[in-house]
Amino acid sequence: MLPPDLDIPPPLPRLGAGHPELAAMVRAAADGGPPLVLLHIDIEHFASINQNMGLEVGNAALHTVGQRLAGRLRGRGRVWRHGSDEFVAAVALEGDAESAQALAQSLIAEIEQPLAVLPYTLFLGAKVGISLCPQHGTDAGELLHLAENAVRHASHLMHEPVHVHTGAATERVQSESAIARQIVDALPNGELRLRYQPKISARDGRVVGMEALVRWQSPVLGLLLPERFLPTAERLGVIVQIGDWMLKRVIAQVRHWREQGFDDFFVAVNVSTLQLLQPHFVDRLLGQMQQAGLPMSSIVLEVNESALNNNAQAVFQAISALRHEGIGLTLDNFGTGDASLGALVRYPADVLKIDRSFINAAPAGSRETAIVRAMIAMGHQLGMKVIANGVETEAQLGFLRRADCDCFQGYLFGEPMSAEGAGQALRRRYLRPELFTASKPDRTLLLVDDEENVLRSLVRLFRRDGYRILAAGNVRDAFGLLATNEVQVILSDQRMSEMDGTEFLGRVKMLYPDTIRLVLSGYTDLATVTDAINRGAIYRFLTKPWDDHELREHIRQAFRTYDTQRTREPAL
């Protein structure tokens, strides 16, 4: 049962195709108003929560998700419940606002934040299908149907949680040949847009910089993200003109912000290999900076890791000349290319930017977690700062802070925004400061067991001893809790569906070696337990059924052991 004093927010209204407010928004878009994006949001694998934790927990979780979505869209659109574990959102996109895909990703990031429904902490995921008005239709029912079909398509894609409806005709238009024909005229026709995404200090949440990102507002193809059109632009050579345009716009924007009093930040701009190979690229950029009266440190160039293997000598000379003048360099998407470590040592970069694919898998993925830790340590050993790209959850943030990552970028702190929105972020100076000032209780106990009744019994047993108790019904949730909380003692079941307790605690030892780790099991595998104890993976092995008094005493002793270890640590 849920605690009686749990404050469950009121549920969102239900939506049907004939809902008058939705119909009015569709009519406004069809009559020449701002385009309307309709998003069908499906919470993944939610049936297991109702089955394993009860309908009461499931309903409370859906209420909270609805309130989060409504809060995210406040003043911009509406959100409704639609089906048992589905939501529909309708948002008017004003002018050249962020793409529907980026909006959908920001809503997914909101859903993926840890959700507390005592005694559980839930980690949810979502898929989003999108339809657009008037591009895909002008009838509310039709648009709802298209968005629902799109989310079904997204459900079959492992790494693409967002899918925009495309009919056969639209797919033909969005082929590479169509992009190739139109990208040549995008710049002279004024169809390119710049967006800025904040870069955040790991120390306190301060905005230390921005990344300039390009978008293409095509009158035929709609709003396209850079990965959709930049490869074609690079193949055609148009990337050079686009890159030069971006640098000019960014330099002018930085000058404008500095005139407003913001002088303690930088803006990062992606540059292609073709730009670096231009004979006069370095001199032209330095001249533009000097003419604008900007310090060289106010611009940082982001170079894709793959550039290190292309025309290496010429790229090296350009990068060295820029670095000599004080312009910073970031190696972008690090870990996804085939650049050798020798090339990494050779190139004088200031910042190493870890690709989002590694961040998405951490902290639950043990291999990815180890790789991220290794990349951060390697970057620091080479004298570089390290920035993590794609930070979307508090669990990822907690893990990266413990791993000594220097900066963060991702939807947890802000989606790509207009220059006006970026200026407001600079004025605020700090984004999500509450994530950096959370108190750290002295005695936190993490309980891990995939049997719901056992987990509830353990929570009730230890609640009387005054511990702060965290409970996880699976290993993935447990890693999320460890990343966002300072945990001293862990009590884990041995026989679990994902992995056994000794394997889980062995991974915990690598990530959080200071924790005191205990296994509770209803069966005995002496070889496995002995090996785990010898490796130091577990502190003590306890058996089911347990004696309440003895089990509580074991946990008290575990906390005393933790305190003793801490007092023996030499002062720094």
N, C-alpha and C positions, 0 to 999 in steps of 0.2 A: 504494500500500500504506500502511496505517496504521503509525505508529511501533511497534516491537516492545514498547516499555515502556509503551504506553497501558494505563491501568488501567480496564478495562471491568467495571462492576459486574455481579454475577450476575443472570441474567434472572428476571423475575417468573414465577410458576407460571401455567400455562394454565388457563382456566376453561371448564367445561361446565355445562349446566343442572343436572346432578346433583351438582355439587360439594357435599360435605357441609357445609362451613362456610357457604356461601351459603344452603343449604337450612335450616340452623339459624337464621340471621339472619332469614330469611323467616318461619319458624315463630314465632319470638319476637315479631315485629311483628304477625303474624296473631292471636296469642293474647293481645293486649292490651298488649304491650310498646311501647317507643318506635317511632314510625313509621319505616319504612325507605325510603330513597331509593336507587334504582338508576340509575347514570349510565353510558351507553354513549358512549365518547369516541373520536371518529374523527379521526386526524391528517390534515389536508388536504394533497392533492397530494404525498403521500409517495412515490408511484411514481417521480416524476421524480428523486428523490434516489438511489434504487436504480439507475435507468437511467444517470444522468449521473455519479455519484460512486462507484458500486459497492455491492454488497451488504454489504461489510464496514463501510463508513461508515454505511449505513442501519441495520444491526443495532446498531452501537455507539450511534447516536442513539436508537433505540427503548429500549435498555437504560437509557440515562440518563434519558429521559422517564419510564420506569416507576419508577425510583428517586426522581425528583422527586415524582411523584404519591404514592408510598408515604410519602415523608417528610412531605408536606403532610397526609396523612390519619392519620399515626401516632397511635395511641391513640383514634381516632374511627371508623375503618372499615378496609376492606380493598380492595386493588386487584389485578386480574389482567390478564394478556395475553389478548386475545380476537380471533383473526384476525391477519393479517399486520401491520397498522398500527393496530390498535384495542385499546382497554382497556375494562375494566368495573370500576366502583367501587361498593361498597355501604357506605352510611353510615347509622347510626342517628341520627335527629334527636331529641335529648332535649328534651322539653317545648316551649318557645317558641324553640328555637334558630334560627339564620339560615335563610332560605328555601333550598329546593333550587336555585333559580335563582342565588342569590348564591354558593352553594357551587360550582356549575358554573362561574361566572365566575371564581372564584378559582383553580380548576384550569386553566382556559384561560390565565389570566395566568401561571401557573407554567410551562406549556408554551411560552408565547411568549417567555420569557426567552432571550437568545442562548445557543446551545448549541455548545460548541467540540468538534469532532472533527477534529483536525489533519490536513491543513493548512487545514481549512475552519472557518468559523463559520456555523452554520445558524440560520435564523429560521423557526420552525414556527408553524402555526396549527392550530386544532381546532374541531370542532363537537361539541355534546353533546346527547344525547337523554335524557330523564328519564321514569322510571315510578316510582310510589309504591305502597308496601304499607302498609296493606291497601286504600288508596283505589282502586287500579287492578286489584288482584288479589292472590291469596295463593299462587300457584304460581310457583316460580322460573323455569321455562321460559317461562311466559306473560309474566312481568315483563321478562325478557330480550328477548323478541320485541317487546313494546310500546316498550321503550327504543330498540331498534334501528330500529323504524319512526319513532320521534320524531326520531332523528338524521338519518334520510333526509329528513324534512321540513325540518329545520334546514339541510341542505345546499343547499336551494333558496332560502334566505333570505340576502340579501347582508349585511344589517346586524343580523341576529338569530342569533348563534351558538348559542343555547340554545333548545331547544323541549321543553316538557312535554307528555306524551301527554294528549290530550283526546278522548274519544269524543263522538259527536253529542249524547248526553244531557248530558255535562259541559259542552260548549260552550253549550248552551241555558241551563244553570244560571248560567254565568259571563257571561251577557249583561248589558248595562248595566241592564236593568230589574230583574234579580235583585240586582245591586249596589245599585241605588237603594232597593229595598225593605229591604235589610238594613243598609246603612251608617248609617241613622238610629239603629239600636239598638246599633251597635258600641261606642260610647263608654259608655253606661249599663250594658252587659253586660260591660264590662271586657275587650274583645277587642283593644284596641290595644296595641302594644308599641313601646318605644323602643330604637333601636340607635345606637351611636356609632362614627364612623369618624375615625381620627386625621388631623390636619393637621400636616405636617412642614416644618421649616425647611430651606430650600435650602442653608444654610450648613454644617450639620453633622448633619442627620438628627434633630434634637431635636423632640419632640412639643410643639408650641406651642398646640395646640387640638384640639377635637373638633367634629364636626358631628352634631347629633341628627337621626336619621332615623326616620320612623314606619313601622310594619308593621301589617297587619291580620290577625290570626289568627282567621279566620272559621270557625265550626264546620261550615259547609256548603261554602264555597268554598276552604277551606284558607288557607295563608299567602300574602298578596298584597302585592306591592311598591306603593309610593305612586303610581307612574304608572298603576297599574291602577284605583285607586279614588278618588284625590284629585280628578280632573276632575269626576267625578259628585258628590262631596261639595261641591265649590265651586258647581256648578250648583244644588244643593239648598240651599245656605247652611249646611250642616253643617260646612263647613270652618272656620267661626268657632269653634265649640265644640271641634273637634279642635285648632285652633291654640292656643286658650287652655289646653287640657289639656296640650299639649306644653310650653308656657312654664312652667306651674306645676311639672310634673315635672322639667324641666331646672333650674329655679332651686333646687328642693330637692336635686337631685343635685349641683349645683355647690357648694352649701353643705356637703353631706356630704363631698365631696372636699377642700374647703378646711379643714374641721375635721380631716382626716387629714394636713394639712400641705402640700397641693398648692395653691399660690397664684399660680403663674406661667403660667397657661393661660387660654383662653377656650373657650366652647361657642357654636357657631353654631346658630341655629334659623331655619327657613324660616317666613316670615310671608306671608300672602296679601294681595291688594289689599283684600278685604272686611274683614280685620282692621284694616288701616291706616285704613280709612274709618269705623271705629267711633268715635263721638264721644269716648268716655272711654278709648280703648285706651292712649294714652300715659300718662295719669295712673295707670291701673290697673297697668300694667307697672312704672312707677317706684315705685309703692307696694309692690308685691311684692318688688322688689329691695331697697328700704330695710328692709322688715320682716325679710328674710332676712339683712340685714347684709352684702350683697355689693357690691363696687365695681362701678360701671357698666361698666367695661371688661371684666368677666368674661362678659358676654353680647354676642354679635354677631348682628344680625338679617340674614338673607339674603332679599333681595327679587328676584323674577324680573324680568329685563329688561323683560318685557312690561308690568309694572306702571307703567312710566314713561309709558305712553301712555293709561292709564285714569284718569279723574278727576285729571288731573295736578296741579291746584292743591291739592286736599285731600291727596293723597299727599305732595306736596312739603311741606306744612305739618306733617304728622305726622313725616316723616323729619327735617325741620329741628329740630323740638322734641326728638326723641330724640337727635340728634347734639349739640344744645346741652347736653344732660344727660350726655353722655359715652358713650352707647351706640353701638357701632360699627355700620356698615352695609356689607354686601357686595352687589354687583350680581351675581346668580346667572345661570348659563347665558348669559354674555355672548357675543354673536356670532350667536345663533340667532333673536333677535326682530327687530322693526322699529323699535326706538327710534332716534331720530336722534342724531347726535353732539352737537347742541345740547342735547338733554335730558341727555346724559351729563355735559356741562360744568356744567349747571345743578344737578344733584343732588349734594349733598356726600357722596359715598360714600368709604369708607376703603379698600375692597378691590374689585378687579375679578376675577371668577372666570370663567376661560375654559372654555367648554363642552367636554365630553369628546369630541365629534365632531371637533373640530379636533386634539385631542391624539392621538386614534387614528390620524389620517392622517400625523402627523409622526413621524419626520423625513424619511421617504421622499417624501411628497407635497410637491412644490415650492410649489404655491399655498398649501396649508394651512400649510406651514412659514413662508412669508413673512407670512401673515396673523397667525400666532401671534407672530412677532417684532414685527410692527407693533402688535398689541394690548398686548404687554408694554411696549414703548417709550412708547405713548400713555398707558397707565396711570401709568407713572413720571413722565411729563411733567405729568400732572394731580395729582401728589402722592399717588397711591394705591399700595398694595401689590398684587401680582398673584399669584393662586393658580391653579394648573393642576389641573383636575378630571379624573379618569380615568387617572392615571398607572399603567401596568400593566407596563411593560418598562424594562429598564436603558437601552435605546436612547432611549426617550422622556425618561427622567430626564437622561441625558447632554446631549441637545439642549437641554432646558429650563434646565439649569444654565448652559450656555454662553450662552443667550439672556437670562440674568439674571432669570429668574423667581424670585419670593420664597418661595413655599410650594408644597407638593404635597399631593394627596389622591388615593388610589387603591389598588387591590388589591396593588400592589408593596409597600406598607407595612402594609396590613391591611384586611380586609373589615369591614363594619359588625358591631359586636360588642355583647354585653351590657354593662351598666354595670360588672359585675365584671371583664370582660375589658378594658374601657377603663381601669379603675382600675389594672390590672396594667401596661398600656402607659404610664400616667403614672408609675408607680413605676420602670419601666425607663428612662424619660426619652428614650432614643435608640432609634430603630427602624432596622434595617439600616445601622448605622454604617459597615460595610465598604464601602458604596457611595460614601461621602463621603471615604474616606481612601486610596483606591487610589493607588498610586504612578504617576507619569507618566514613562515612560522618555524619554531624550533623543532617541533616533533610532528612529523607527517608520516603516516603509515599508508602504504599502497597495498591493497588486497587484489589479487588476480585469481579468478576462478571462473570457468565457463559454465558452471552449474549455478543457476540463479538462486536456488534455495540456499545453497551453501554460502554463496556470497552475501546474501541478506543476513544469514545467521552470524557470519563473521563481523559484519558491520555492527550489528546489535551488540555483540560481545565486547568489542573494543571501544564502542562509543562511550561507555561508562568511565574509561580511563583517561579521558580528556585529550586524546590524540586528534589531530586533524586527519580525517580518514578519506582516502581516495579509493574508489572501487572501479575495477575494469573487468568486463566479462570476456575479453579477448585480448590477445597480445598486441594487436594494432592500437587499441584504445590505451593499453598500458604504456606503450612507447609515447603516445601523445601526451599522457598525463606526466610522464617523467620529463618530457621536454618543456613543459609549462609550469612545473612545480619543483620546489626544493624538497626532495624526498630523502629521508634518512633510512627507513627500514621498509623492506618489501617481503611480503608473505605470498608465495605463489603456489597454486596447485601444480602437481607433477604431471598428471595425465590430462592434456588439453588437445583440442582438435587440430589447432594450427601447428603447435610444436610443444614438446614436453617442457616442464618447468625448469629442468636443469639446463636445457639448451637456451631457453629464454633468459635465464639469469646469467648464463655465460656471456650472452650478448650485452646484457645490462652491465656486467663487470667492465667490459671494454669501454662503454660509453660513460658510465657513472661509477667509477671504481670505489668511491667513498661510501657507497650504500652498503647496508648490512642486509644480506639476502638469505631468506629461509624458504625451504620447500615443505609443503604439507601434502601428504599423499595417502591414499587408501590402499596402495599396494607397494611392495618393496622390490626394486631392481637394484640389488646391492652393487653390481658392477658399475652401473651408471652413476649411482649416488656417490660411491667411493671415488670414482674418477672426478666428479664435479667438486667434491670436497678437496681432493688433492690439488686440483687446478685453482682452488680458491674461488670457484664460481659461487659456491654457497657456504654460508656460515653454519647452518644447522639443518638437519633433516628431521621433520616431525611427522607423526602418523595420524591418520584418521581411523576411527572416530577419536576425537580429542577430549581431554579433560579441560573444562573451561579455566579452572584455576591455574593448571600447569601451562596452558597455552598463553594465558595472559602474562605469566611470569617469564616465559621465554621471550616474549616481545619486550617486556620491561628490560630484560637483560640485554637484548639486542640494542636498545637505545643507549644503555649504559656503555656498551662496547663502542658504539659510535662516538659517544662523548669522550671516551678514553683515547680513542684514536686521534680525535681532533686536538686534544690537549697535548698529545705527544708530538704533533707536527712542529718542526722547527720554524721559528719566526723568520719571515722574509726580511 
